Amino acid sequence: MSRQIDSNINNLLDGFGLEGDENDFCDFTIADQNSVAESQGITPTTPSTFKPLLGGNVTYVVACVLLNEDNEVLMMQEAKESCAGKWYLPAGRMEKNETIIQATKREVLEETGLQCDPKTLLVVETAGGTWYRFVLTGDVVGGEIKTPANADKESLQAKWISNLQEITLRSNDIIHLIDKAKLYKQNLNKGSWHRNILPALIPHAKDLLRLIIVIKKKSTNKLHVLLSEKTSIHFPTCEINPAKSVHSTLRRFMVEMFGADVGQHRPLGLLNVEADPAADGLCLSLLVAFRAPLEEVPVIGKCVWQELSRDNENRLLSIITAKNMAIELHVVR
């Protein structure tokens, strides 16, 4: 078992995701969440049979932050009537049968005239449990930048911008993303940033949150990871409730496993994202660490702590003890 778990953690840390039986388990479904709510006298608002449908009840958006040698950021000028003339990153909604990478390349080309080669996810943003924005960065590899003479319904033009104060932004929500990309560029070869990780092409019928929960035990000073023993050994996984924020879903799942007095813990970022247009769902693998070394964390559900190999302990500790070593999960609301 320990060898399989170490292999799975290696796959997650390397951005490959988990295929086959490993991605089919769900310990805390929306039906389970609804049952808990009803037992507390709360009427659920999400059908137990909820299934994500791209372009219907869920929205997946891509955005790309591209920097040139002068550290200027590629921006596009909006053509849409609601925000015409304002500036924004190349971004837009994913379409049916499109991967996150394909959507990113398409949006950059349509809105800026340039061809890009996405290198890594920077941030995954969520709002509620039905809106997700995948923010990537990479390199420009071709094309010609769009000028006003080539204006169309996608954009009026594109420019490399050095000072955002000189333009009117559609929204300030992208400033953080641009800052993140600049930090990534500065730290790329210094070993102080997560490795380049792109979404793994693994289909999911539902939107799932897979937890890699770790503690350091006082008695051994060793790092342990939590495993679910429900049906088969796997990392604890729950459905993301579309009526709740991802943080709320995380909290409810932790209480389900550890009880209302669950110890102090914090989400440290995503190890990877799994999504494939063969299905409209996705899976976010989130690293969660208990704050202080503990002798034991009591578990209510069918779970067990597994000691990690030295190599994986070191890899995970490098993420736990430093910033920007995992993909940022930004929960808007």
N, C-alpha and C positions, 0 to 999 in steps of 0.2 A: 504493500500500500504506500509506504513512504516514498519508494522510488517513483511510483506513478504520480504522486502529489508533487514531488520535486520536478518531474518532467512537465507537469501542467503549469507550475509556477514559472518555469523557464520559458514555456511557450507564451504565457501572458506577458512576461517581462520583455520578451523579444518581439512583441507585437503581433504574434501569429494567431492568437485566440485559441479556443478549444473547439475541436470538431467532434462529430459523431455523438455518442451518448452523453458526452460531457456537457453539451449545450442544451439538452432537452429537459433537465430537471428544474422544478420550481417548488420551493418549500412553502411559499406564502403567496398564494394566488389572490386575485381580486375577490374571488368567492370567499376565501379564508378571511380576507380583510373585512369584507362585508359582514361576515358572521361575528367577528370581534366587535365591529361597530354596533351591530344589533344587540349584542349582549350588554353593551354599555348604554342602551336606550337611544342610539343614534340611527337615524334612517339613512342608509347609503344612497348616494346619488349616481354611482357608476354601476351599470349592469354587470353581473358576475361573468357574463359571456363576452365582455368587451374585447375587441380585437382591433389593433391599429390598422387604419386604412389611409395610406398616403394620399394627400389631397382631399381627404374626407374628414376624419376625426383627429388626425395628427399632421403636423407640419414639420418638415425637415428642411433646414436652410443651410446653405454653404456660404462662406465668406473667405476671401483670400487676401493676405497681407504680403505684398511683394515689395522688396527694397532693392534699390540699385547700388552701385559702387559708392555713390555719394550719400548713401543712407536716406535718399528720398523715397517716399512711399507712393505707389501707384494708386491714383484716385480717379474716379469717374464722375462726370457731371450728370445728374439725374435728368431724364426726359419726361418722367411721369408728371402728370398735371398737378398732383398733390404736393410735389416737392421739386418742381422743375427749376433747374439752375443751381440747386444745392449739390454738395459734393459728398461722396460716400466711397467706401471700399467696394470693389466688384463683389457682388453678392446676389443671391436669389434663391428661390425655392427649388428643391430637387423635383425632378419629374419622374413619372413611372418608368420602371425598367432602367434606372440610371444609378450607377454607383456614386458614392460621395466624391471620388476622384473625378469621374466623368462630369459630374455636375459642376465641380470647381473649374475644370478646364473650359467647359462650355460658357459659364458665366464670365470668366475672365476674357475669353475671346470675344463674346458678344458685346461686352460693355467697354472693353479697352482696345480691341483690335490685336492684342498680343496673345501669344501662345505661352502657356506656363507648364512647368513640371513640378507638381506638388511634392514636397519632401517630407513633411511631418504635420501631424495635428498639433496645434498650439493650445487651443481651448475648446471645450465643449460647453455651450451655454444651454440652460433649460429654463423654461417659464411654464409653471404649472407642470403637468405631466404629459403635455401634448405638443409642446413646441421645443424644437432642438435646433441649435445652430452649431455647425461644425466649422471651426476656424482653422485654416491651414496656412502654411507659408511654403515658399519654394523658389524656383528660379524662372526667369523669362527665357524662353528658348527660341523665339521666333515671332513673326508677325510684324505689323506696323501700327504704331500707336494711333488711335482714332483722333482725327481732327474735326473741327466744326463742319467741314465740308462733307464728312461722312456721317453726320448726325442721323440717328434713326430712333425708333421707339424704345430701343434698349438704353441709349445714352446719347448725350449731346457731344461729348468729347471725353478724352482721358488725358491726364498729365502726371508727371512726376512732381511731387510736392515736397518741399523741404520744410516749410513753415505752415502748419495748419491754421495759424492765426490769420493767414492771408486769404483764406477761403471761408465760405459759409457752409458748415456741415449740416447734413440732413438730421443728424443726431450725434450727440457726444458719446454714445455708447461704444463707438469704435476706437476712441482714444486709448483706452486700456489695451485693446487688441494690438494697436500699432506699437505701443510701448513694449508689449510682450514680445513682438517680433524683433524689435531692436535689441532687446536683451538676449533673445535667442541667438541673433547674429553675432553679438559680442562674445557670447560664451560657448559658441558652437564647438570650438576646438580646445576648450579648457577643461573638459571633463566635469563641468559644473551645470550640466543640463541633461535632461533625459535624451536617450538615443532617438534618432528619427523613427517615428512610429506612425504608420498609416493605417486606416481602418482595415480590419481583416475581413475578407469576403466569406462570411459565414452567415447563412440565412437564419432568421428567427421569426416565428409567427407572432410573437408578442414582444412588448417592450420590457426588458428585464434588467434588473440590477443585481449583479453578481458581487458578493462581498469577499474580499481577502482580508480577514480580520486577524490581527496579530497581537500577541502579548509577549512580554519577556518575563519568564518565571524567576522569582527571587532565588529559589532553591538551587537552580541549575545555571541561572544567568543565560539561558538559551531562549531563542525566539521560537514561538509556537504559532501555528495557524489553525483556525477553527474549520472543522469539516462537518458537514451534515451527513448523518447516517440514514436519512430518510430514503428509502428504496435502494439507494446505492451511494457509495462514498463520493462526495462532490463538495465544491465550495457552496456555502449558503447562497441561495438565489431567490429573489422575489419578483413579482410583477410590479412595474411602476404604475401607481394609481393615477389615472389621467386627471382626477379631480383634486390631486394633492401635489405639492411641490416634491421634488426628488428628496429634499432634506426631510420632509414629513414622512415620506415612504420609508426612508432609511430609519428614522426614529421609531416608527411603528414596528418595523422588522426587528430592530435591536431589542425592543421591549418584548416582542414575541419570543425571542431566543433567550434573553437574560433576565426578564422581569422588569418591573417599573423602576427598580433601584439600580439599573445597569450603571456600571462605573463610568467615570469620565473617559470619553473617547473622542477621536476626531477623524473626519475623512481627510485623506492626504492627497487625493487626486486619482485620476484614472490610469490604469496600467494599459488599457487598450479599449477599442471600440470594435464591435462586431456588427456588420450590416451587409446585406446582399439583396439586390433587387428581386431575387426569387421570392422574397417575402417582405412584408412591409414593417416588420418589427426590427428591433436592435437589442444589443446587450452591452451594457456599460460595466466594466470590471473595476470596482472601486476599492482602493486600499484604505483600510480603517485600522487605526492603532489605539490601544488603550494607553492612556497618558503615563501612568506610573508602573514600574515593575510590580507584578502581583504574584502571590503564591498560587492563587487559583481564581478564576472567574467562574462562578456557578452558572451552569447552563440549564435552562428549563426544557428546551426541546431535545430532539434526538441529534445531539451534536457532541463532538469530541475534539480535544486539542491534540494536534500532531506536531512533534518536534521537527524543525526544519534542518536540512543539511547545512553544513558550514557555508558552502558557496551561496545558497539561496538566502541564508541568514544575512550574509554580508551584502548581498545585492539589495535586499529589502531594507536593511539598516541604512544604506546609502540614500535611499529614498526618504526614509523616516526622518533622518537627521539633517537634511539639506533642502533648500527650496528648489523649485523648478525641476525636480527629478521625476515627476509624474505629470501627466497631462492635466492641466487645470480644469476642474469642474466648477463652473460658475452658475450658481442657482440664482436666477434673477428674482424669482418669487415662487 
